Amino acid sequence: MSNRPLQIAPSVLPADYARLGEECAALEEAGVDRIQWDVMDGVFVPNLTFGPDVIAAIRPHVSVPFEAHLMVVEPDRLLDRYVEAGCGIVIVHAEACPHLHRTLAHIADLGATPGVALNPHTPADVVGHVLDLLGMVLVMTVNPGFGGQAYIPAMESKVSEVAAMIGERPIDLEVDGGIGPDTVAGATAAGANVLVSGSALYRDPEGLGHAVADLRTRAEAARS
C-alpha cells in the first residue's frame, strides 16, 4: 500500500467554460489538492480543449498546483508552453512519445515534474526503464478523450502492477477516468494515491465541497 499522500486532482472538463476562472476558484475552495487540465488536440484523442493561454490566464487566480495531461500527438512541441503557463506537473502519453526518456528529461529540465500516462491497452512495463525520471505514473481507467465515461475495473490489476514497480520510490500513482464514490475504493486499494475525478464531483447534489470530502473519506478508508 502506498504511503504517498492522498490527493484529489479534479478535471475541469465538466466545468462551465464561460466561468472557468470562477470554477477553478470554487474547486480550490472545495479543498482539492491540485487541478488537472485535460489537454486534447483532436488528433491523439477526438476532442479539443485547453491551450496554454487559457491556463496562464487562470493561474494567478488560484494557488493550488496545476498539472497538464497532454493527450496530444507531438507533446515535445508544447512542453515549454504548458510549463510557462503554470503547470508544475506535465503528463505525456507513452503511446505518443517515440523518445520517452528524452521527453521526460526535457520536462525535468524545464523545472516541472514529469509524468507518464498509460492508455488501457498499454502494458505497465512500458515505464520500467524510465522510473528514475518520473514523478508520477497515470493509469487511465477509461479510454482518453471524453469525460463521463464508465470506469474499467480491469485496470485495477495494472494499478497494482505499477505500484509494485514503483516500490518505495517517490513517485505518485494517479488514476483518471470514471473515478467517483462507487469506484474510488477499488482504485485506491490497488495502490493509487492521486485521484482524478470530473463528472462525479460536479454531479454531487450537495456541491463540490461535499463531493471532494466524500471522495477523500472513501479513499482513506480503502487505504487503511
Buried (B, 14 or more C-beta within 10 A) or exposed (E): EBEBEBBBBBBBBBBEEEEBBEBBBBBBEBBBBBBBBBBBBEEBBEBEBBBBEBBBEBBEEBEBBBBBBBBBBEBBEBBBBBBEBBBBBBBBBBBBBEEBEEBBBBBBEBEBBBBBBBBBEBEBEBBEEBBEBBBBBBBBBBEBBBBBBEBBEEBBEBBBBBBEBBEEEEBBBBBBBBBBBEBBBBBBBBBBBBBBBBBBBBEBEEEBBEBBBBBBEBBEEBBE
